[in-house]
Structures are given as structure tokens and as C-alpha cells.
Amino acid sequence: MRLTIEKLIYGGDGLARLPVHGDARKGKVVFVPYALPGETVEARIAEERKGFLRAELVEVLEPSPERIAPPCPHFGVCGGCQYQHLGYAAQREAKRQILRETLLRGAGKALDAVGQQLPEIELHAAEEFGYRNRTRMKIAVEPEFAMGYRRAGSHELEPVRNCPIGSPLINRAIAAMWEMGAGAAACAGLHEVQFFASHDDSALLVELRTQPEAASGKRAADALRSFARRLRECMPEIAGVAVFAGAAVEEEPEETPARASAHAEPFLVEGTASLEYRASGECYRVSAGSFFQTNRFLAGKLVELVTRDRNGAAALDLYAGVGFFTLPLARGFDNVTAVEIGASSSKDLAVNAAAKGRHIRTVNSTTEEFLRSARGRWDFAVADPPRAGLGPRVAKLLSGMKIPRLAIVSCDPATLARDLAILVAGGYRVEEAHLVDLFPQSYHMETILHLVR
């Protein structure tokens, strides 16, 4: 069927509507991947739900002037990128529009109820390729070695030898892994690799994931150690290889003690298990298994947008990770409290905080548990929650603390809108809104909202 694409939506699809005439489902919304606003396309219905339909793009009949040739041969098959066929300036503006629409859809009524308007969203971007300092790939060792990403909408592996959004050093490491494929194939149960590059792309930390039985079997462990040694010999920039048993948690896991501690410690380390990462004038220890921001060009900008011109007696950093915002906050506040539940991240946080000074207190706790028993007054708080957002309970607790200024950092506009509605109802207003394009070529975005009361 022929469709006209109205706009892009969060997730990367183009939105169209069935023709008003000639179809009993007239006007129903259709989501079409890889279609762009203003295009006329031929599409095939692939799935029908109660409120919408999903379609497959068959042919672009009238292309958008913003459509470009994607530089990666895997685009459209690999599930990692959604926007490589769209010029970068258009990508950024599409994200700004999506963010504004999503915030107004979820928090518009709350803003209207108190006579507020959402301020203009400031957009911040840098290089559109080669930006990732962290890349995670799946590995298959049977029937032969292969490494890559899952195909879009599938669990099947798409073999990838070069990823244009990864840093140059990471791509060299990917090539080295492919060259050593026979050695990797000897490591039964090996199913995932993650590369983490330093701030200047000069050093690399490699995480390998294998089946749990490899952690207790001597033969399997010996094969893994031998492979790790050869990998380091092949690439001197690899500072260390850490091997974990079991599946990796998501890059930003749900904030629960059980998930935070799952598979937290490597059972085998060849070399070092951590890197030093410099950003915004601070030096962070980041260990294998710890979370850190993934855009090597915009890490400093993110810190600046969250912490600039903020000072006072006390600051609170929630979901602190390894102390990404904690250390810069310590320059402007007499005391900083940093809260983190992740096992690996909280250890790094303690080390980084101790190096900075005694005026930083670290707390190993979920944010909800901390806020329920918190005693104290803070002039400013930062919250950088996982994709699930603050959640209603934490948003209400945080609102009830009546901290004069909040900075909310979010990687999911839908959960941010839900949380914002609660915070606005609790007496906050939005002073600044920033979109930081940490993830070019994909639909993902990072948002910073500065709230005051």
C-alpha cells in the first residue's frame, strides 16, 4: 500500500496513517522503519495491533531531500542504528521535535495546571561518527567464529568487522578479534565481548562474557586465559582483559540490589581490570563492569551542562555511577553525597571520591532506600537514573525533600515526561532544557532538565 510519512517517532520509525478512503481501518496509525518525513513509500503490513499497525518498507517512491546514502553496509540489517539514511542536521532537529512532543504529551497537563511552559530545548552535538568509547558485540563460536550485533527485530547475529560509530581504537580491536577467531572459537561458551576505550583512545579495556560453567572448569578457564594473553600480545593498547560468567546486565540496569550485584566480579583478569578516564578536568577510575558515559566527544559538555554555576553548602548526586558528576560537584560545594547501588560502580565511586577529598560521602544504596531515610538539607541535586527513570515513588520522595534546584539527566524521554509531571505537581518548574546528542545515527538521546522551586 502507498503511504505518506508524517514524522519520525521515538524508536526511529516513520509515522503514517492509512488512507481515509478504501480501507476499513481508515486513519489508523502505521509505523514504517527507515522511512522519512514527507516521503511517499510503498509498504507492506507486517503486524496489526489494536491501536496501530507495523509495516515493512518495500520501496521509497518519492524520497525526502534529507535522505542520504548510509555509509555502513550493515545499516538496515544491524539493529544498532536507525538514522544513517538521514542527514545529521535533520537527525538533530527530528530528535528535538520528538523530545518536545514526548515531554508535552506526558507532562503537558501538569505544566498547564500551574501555568508553565516548556522552555526552548537547546541542542548540543559533536562528531556524528567515531564517537563511541564503549562497544558491545555478540560472539558465536560454532559452527565457526563470528562477531557482531543482533539483526534488527531478531536474535540472529549480523557479522560485523567494522563499526563506524565506534572509536578508531575499538575498530582496531574488532579487527584483531576477527584475526584471532580460531583462538576465540576454542573458548567454548564465549558469547559476548565489550570494548571500553580511554578518553584519548590510547588504551582499551576488554570484557569477555562466557557461560557460567567456564568459571569452574579448569580447561575452559585455561583456554580463556590463553586467548586473553594472545589478545594483549596482539594489541599492546589493551590494558586488560576481564572475563565474566553469565549474561551481561543491560548497559543501564534497573536499580535493584539483585541486578546491581549480578555477575559483578570477573573470575579471570589478564592485565588490569580498570582504566583511567579523564573528562572535564577530572580523572576517574572505571573498572570492568562499571557504567560510564559512552560519547567520548561530549562527556565534558554533559558535565558542564549539569554542574556549571552550581555551588553552595551541600549537593546530592543520585545514581552516581563512578562519580561522573560527583567529582565536578565537589569543586563548587562544601559537601557532596553520592548514592550508587551498582557493585562495580560503587567501588570505583569510593576510590574516585577518596582521591578528590573528604568532603564527599559515598552511599551504597538504591536511591529509593536512601531517600526514604535521608536526613539533611541540600542546595542542589543531580539524578541520572537508568532507562526506567526515577519512577513515581522516587519522584515523589525527591519532590518532598524540597531541594531548591534539581538537574534530571535522562536517556528516555517517555519516562522523563512521566517523572517531570510528578515533579511539576510537587512545586518545581522547568528552568532549562537541553538535548545532548550522545548517540548520533540512532534514535537514542540524552536530556538534561534544570528544575527550580
Beta strands, then each sheet from edge to edge (+ up, - down):
strand 1: 2-4
strand 2: 7-8
strand 3: 14-17
strand 4: 29-32
strand 5: 40-48
strand 6: 52-62
strand 7: 121-124
strand 8: 134-140
strand 9: 146-150
strand 10: 157-159
strand 11: 190-197
strand 12: 204-210
strand 13: 238-245
strand 14: 268-271
strand 15: 274-279
strand 16: 282-287
strand 17: 312-318
strand 18: 333-340
strand 19: 360-364
strand 20: 380-383
strand 21: 405-410
strand 22: 429-436
strand 23: 446-452
sheet 1: 1+ 5- 6+ 4+ 3- 2+
sheet 2: 7+ 22+ 23- 21+ 20+ 17+ 18+ 19+
sheet 3: 10+ 9- 8+ 11- 12+ 13+ 14-
sheet 4: 15+ 16-
end
